Amino acid sequence: MWTSDLDYDDTGDVHADLREQFLRSSHVLSSPPIGPAYRALIAEAQGDPALRAAIHERFLVTVEQSTLRRITAAQDAGELTPGVDLAFAAEVLCGTLYYRHLLSTRPVGEEAVDGLLDMFMAAYGDPARGRLRSTTRGGPPAQYDGGDDDDQRPEQGEP
């Protein structure tokens, strides 16, 4: 994956755009030749400050900035809560996926991506717009619109 592959689509649905990009990135990072080479490069960078800085500046910053641009555009379009600084959210979104690829034996498939995006949308989604949460984990989607007493955002711990 080259840095030009890190550009997000903007279909007007931030959830769908993030999901598509994260699944595409996940496939690349978990498959040869990129996956094993990236893990080896990260391991080598732990003992080489110059390499670590280069990876950070040329790749990780690019990934985070691309993600931040997409979610900021979604915020500007009214898809996400207005007035919230999304820089940390972009770092957490990207960092979660890279953590799983680099340090975990758990897969980064649809279930992991959907869970991450459900948390992101619960935290930053504009309640006035509402949105269906992911349905790929089985069962009906939890739905909320934030403005209707009969259809509230699920309480913590509810599916």
WOQUIRA-V712099 format. One record per helix or strand of 3 or more residues. SS is the DSSP state (@ for helix, = for strand). FROM is the first residue (numbers start at 0). TO is the last residue. If there is no record, write none. Layout:
<<SS,FROM,TO> <SS,FROM,TO>>
This chain:
<<@,2,5> <@,13,28> <@,33,44> <@,48,75> <@,86,102> <@,109,123>>
